[in-house]
């Protein structure tokens, strides 16, 4: 950082200190000055095809790296990332949204400048509803303090923040003031000891305690602490659909994904029959709870989230997951002798039959065999996500899907963010044809930056999740030739598969060739879907038609 930093150089410096190495976005005239500052820095700018693609890439980068950044121009760019920011807020992903804006000197007498909507602060008001902290860097005297305040909020709350940078402030020299980061408030030690003692008593007295680990474990980087608790106490553990891969799924104490009546019966029976369910960082969403079919007795639940803890009906405000989990580990719950616990089904061996048409079931059984420690699975909502529930993820936190907000179009741009955040991982992208048509052209970004994901497009000629709920021509889409996309882009390799042996040839070729990306188009019958999706859509159909 130069001796006299500008607002731009200070912001870049702070991002770097927080582990950011890449910034995703699309330039525009109101943000060009900051883009130039980025270009002159050590940060790599990843220009995507569209702002929404940049937002999804930054979201995935945050999930795998700890903090992501998207940088766009005013309104026409900023408002295009409102959807991705909403997803990051809903699912606790710390994304920094940086938007250029008209200069402060340009705003005098309220002129009708291009991109403006209603008032100059319209975009700010939108993002104040979608983030945990927002600011406009309109004053060199307070800029450093505001940058630190907002970035600290992203780190502390694991949610998105918004920074608006007027273009005549980019190169303004800031006045450095003492602005030490405020430490997170410490919990009341007496209350923490009381909470841990009460929880420990419940766990030790239980005949069949179980851990239900949620997505906040991943967002807060507490996977190692979770495993210390699991292995130290020998308590069995399950995940929600949103937290799939929170632990290695070949671990002997891992049971599978719990989602009420929508999931595997043996997992649901075990958890709902437990006399003590230790819920750690779980979002109580409709999908996580199997469209609220979950039968979890509050009198048998210990729940710890980022904001609060409750032991049965006794709430401890101000004690969060990050305080409670290490303290519980230190208290050393009784070590158990694991009883008869359910385990994920052993993936069957797949032997392709020549000329046999592909099905959803066979596709995912074969993909399950394809996985190893070097593959991260990115699944778009729909059967890409629900059929993926039973895939066995070999390493913790290597499965990502927006299972709460469920915005289509996440997975392809997410591959960009994940591979840049974790170059050791090769993304396996599972995406429906409808979702691919939304953001699939981010394969151009993949090609530009030399990335090599394997993209499996489930082609069932429309919105397969919606059809069983309420069918109609509105669920149909144009049937693209997805395997030809690499030819259009002049990069990558494409495969069209309709049979088991054709899929086998494509998968083997993709695995062997790491030099570029691969698109495997899989033709499926329009009415073919996984059992999990079938159960879910049947439940949702009742609400849609009522």
PyMOL commands that set and color helices and strands:
alter all, ss='L'
color gray80, all
select helices_A, chain A and resi 7-17+29-39+51-65+79-90+104-110+122-128+143-157+189-205+215-219+223-233+260-262+265-272+298-300+321-331+360-370+383-390+410-421+433-448+464-467+473-475+482-489+500-512+531-545
alter helices_A, ss='H'
color red, helices_A
select strands_A, chain A and resi 22-25+44-47+68-72+95-101+133-136+161-166+209-213+237-239+254-257+276-280+301-304+308-311+314-317+375-379+399-400+426-432+454-459+493-497+518-523
alter strands_A, ss='S'
color yellow, strands_A
deselect
rebuild
show_as cartoon
